[in-house]
Amino acid sequence: MADSKTTLLLLLWCSSILSTSLGYDSSMMSGLNILPSYSDYFELDTVSLALQSSVSWAGCAVAGLCYANLTDWLGRKKAMWISAMITLVGVILQAAAQNIAMFVVARFIVGIGNGATFVCGPVYLAEIFPLKWRGIGLALFMDFFYVGGLLSSGITYGTAKIPTTWAWRLPSILQALFMVLAVIVLPWVPESPRWLVYKDRHTEALNSIAVTQADGNVDDPVVLLTYQEILDTLHTEVEIGQKTNWVDLFKSKKSMRRLMLAASAAVISMVSGNNIVTFYLGAMLDNAGVTDTTTQLEINIILNAWCLVLAVIGTFMLDTVGRRPLAIYSSVIMTVFLFLVGALTKVYGTSENASGVYGTVACIFLFQGFYSLGWTPLAMLYPPEVLNYSIRSVGMGVCTFLGNGAGLMVTMAFPIALDVIGWKTYMINGAWDVLQVVFIMIYWVETKGKTLEEIDELFDGPQAANAIHVQDVIEGRDPGLILKGQDIVVTKDGANSVLEDA
C-alpha cells in the first residue's frame, strides 16, 4: 500500500527543487553581471546588458501563450518533463556560448523552459496537494527560489577567482543539475486527480487522491468525499459549458474576475521593484557607493540568505494570517523601504559617508526582505487557487505571459533608468507600489482554509454550493454529513443513514 507521507515528501521535493532551479537561474545572471570576466568577454554596454538579462523573460512570455493547451492535453506530469528538457537544451547552449548572440538565444530557450515550468508546475501542485499541504507546497515553489539564489551566489563568488571564461561557464553548467533533480521524482508521484476526472479516468483519479491522503486506501471516507467534491464541481463546469480553452477566459464576468486576480499576483510579483535587486544589485550598490566587486558578491550571498528566511516565515503565515492580509502588510512595508532606498541614494549615493552607505544597503535588505515575506510565497499560490479547473492552465498561461512581459519591461528599463535618472527610479516604482496596495485592498478575496472547489463558491455563488465540502465535513461544520470512524453519516432531513464503502 502506498505511503502518503512519502508521496507528500516527494511532491515537496519536486516543488522545492523546481524553485531552486528557477532561483538559481535568476540569481546567476545577477552574479554574472558583476563578474568582470563575463562582462569583458561579451563586451557588454548598457543596452546589451539589459538585453541578455531580460531576454529570458521574453522566452517565458512565449511559453505562457503556448504551453497551457499542452498541459491540458498531455497531462500535468508529462508537461513538466517537457519543460525540463527545453530548459536543459538552453542551459547547454548557454554554457557553450561563443558570442553575445549565441548567449542571448540560449537565454531565450532557457526562458521558454522556465516559463513552461511556471505554467504547468503550479497547476499540478495546486491540484495534487491536499488542502492542509497546498499553501506550504505551493509557497515552497517560490520560497526555494532563494535557495537557488544562495547556491548561485556562492558558486559565482567561488568561480570569480577563475581567470578564464570558466568563471561564468561553470555556474551555467551547474544550472542543469537542479532541473534534473526536480523532475526525476515524477515517476513516483501520481497525476492530478482533477485532470484524471476531466479525462474520465475515474479509477486513476480515486487512486491519486488515496495515495496523497490515505496511504492508498480508496475506501477512506475523506478520499471518497474529496473525489465526490471534485466530481460535482467539474460536472457543474461541464453543464454550464465551460471548456479548457482560451475563449472561456473571457466568456463571462466571473472568469474575467478570476483572471484579473490571478494576473494581479503575477504582475505585482514582477514590478514591485524586486527585479532591480534581482538583476541589477551591482548597479544599485554602485549608486549607493559600494563599488568593490568582492563586496558586492558577498552582499548578494547574504541578501539571498536573508530573503530565504523571510520567505519561509511568510509561508507559515499563509494559513494563519491569510493570503490577502499578508499581501497588504508585505506591500505596505516594502513600499516604505523602497522610498527610503531612493531618498538615501539621492543623499549619500555619491558621498563617502559610511553611515549613509550602510543605511542604504540596510534599506535594500529590508525592502527585499519584506517583499519576500509576502510575495515570494504568494506569487505561485494565489493564481492557481482563484482559477477554476477549466481555465486553470490557460489562466496560468496568461499569468506567465503578463508576469514575464512585465519582467521583460522592467529588466530592460531599469538599467537605463538607473543610468539616466538614478534615485528617481525608486521613487517612481514606489508610487506604483502604492497603487498595488489599493488594488489588493479593494479586489482580492481570501482563499485561506478552502479547497479549490470551495474557492469556486466565492465566484460562482449558489451554483456551486450544492457540492460536498470536504473540510466542513471533517471539521463538523456540515449540518448534513458527519464522520463517524470510517463511516460517513448522512443526517439531512432527519433521515440518518450510514454509507459504507461508498
Secondary structure, DSSP 4 states (H G I P E B T S, - for coil): ---HHHHHHHHHHHHHHHHHHHHHHHHHHHHHHH-HHHHHHTT--HHHHHHHHHHHHHHHHHHHHHSHHHHHHH-HHHHHHHHHHHHHHHHHHHHT--SHHHHHHHHHHHHHHHHHHHHHHHHHHHHHS-HHHHHHHHHHHHHTHHHHHHHHHHHHHHHTT-SSTHHHHHHHHHHHHHHHHHHTTGGGSPPPHHHHHHTT-HHHHHHHHHHHHSTT-TT-HHHHHHHHHHHHHHHHHHHTT--SSSGGGGSSHHHHHHHHHHHHHHHHHHHSSHHHHHHHHHHHHHHHT---HHHHHHHHHHHHHHHHHHHHHHHHHTTTT-HHHHHHHHHHHHHHHHHHHHHHHHHHTTS--HHHHHHHHHHHHHHHHHHHHHHHHHTTTHHHHHS-HHHHHHHHHHHHHHHHHHHHHHHHHHHHHHHHTTTHHHHHHHHHHHHHHHHHHHH----TT--HHHHHHHHHGGGGTTS--HHHHHTT--SSEEEETTEEEE-GGG--EEE---
